[in-house]
Amino acid sequence: IIMDGNGRWAERQGLPRTEGHRKGSEAVQKTVEEAARLGLDCLTLYCLSNENWKRPELEVQALMHLLQFYMVEERDRLQRNNIRLRVIGRRDGIPDSAWAEMEETKRLTANNTGMTLCLAINYGSRQEILDAVQAIARECCQQIQVPEAITEQHISDHLYTTGLPDPDLLIRTAGEMRISNYLLWQISYAELWVTEKCWPDFSEVDLHAAMIEYANRHRKFGGL
């Protein structure tokens, strides 16, 4: 899910943009819990792109505080729902305190066997692909790998999402019709579903609507 429209929602309510992010975290709670209840294998949420650092400093600080707060507050909920946490993206820029809480939540949920909740934080897909290419190039320089033997699976194994299934469905809120540098390799055959609702207004009903529409589509994967 690309969770878009937090700031827009707040502005329409005459509230600070930071309040939109706080309200958006409530939508995260409901969506994650419902996705786990429905038996989804994996849910990946686009929380913070590597371009969001360009936003006003106060807003970025609020996002970091909210991230740290979420990591602590949601541990019991993740455990109750047997959810395993995973985080993808670069470490750069994330405050040590927030990073430490992320690592602790990942550790505490590592043995859970239900849905994987994957949070994309300080994430950009082009950056991810660049990191994978550089890692493979190093293998070639060290003669661990030869270019002719590199496969699509080999590239997938070097992405941040290694070990996770490619998404079947991509949901975007706030009516935006773009991918925004999100999981570009992984969503090659994903179905797209867009709602005009801003993320804070997204509910379990909307998740159900997206999944029902997905179930009614005929996926051909380039065939007939």
Number of C-alpha atoms within 10 A of each C-alpha: 19 22 20 21 24 23 21 18 24 21 15 11 12 10 13 15 20 20 20 22 22 18 16 23 19 16 19 19 15 13 19 24 18 18 18 20 12 11 10 14 16 19 17 21 17 21 20 21 18 18 12 14 14 9 10 9 10 10 19 16 15 16 18 18 14 16 22 19 13 19 20 14 11 13 17 13 13 25 17 11 17 18 24 22 24 19 19 19 19 18 12 9 11 14 13 12 11 19 17 14 17 20 14 15 21 17 13 16 19 15 13 16 12 18 23 23 21 19 18 24 19 21 25 23 20 14 15 22 19 13 16 19 15 12 15 20 16 13 14 14 11 10 10 10 14 13 11 6 7 12 10 8 9 13 16 18 14 18 22 20 20 14 10 15 10 17 18 14 18 20 18 24 22 21 14 15 12 10 13 14 16 20 24 14 17 17 16 12 16 16 17 16 18 17 17 14 17 22 28 26 17 21 18 15 11 15 14 14 14 19 14 11 11 18 11 8 9 8 14 8 9 6 5 5
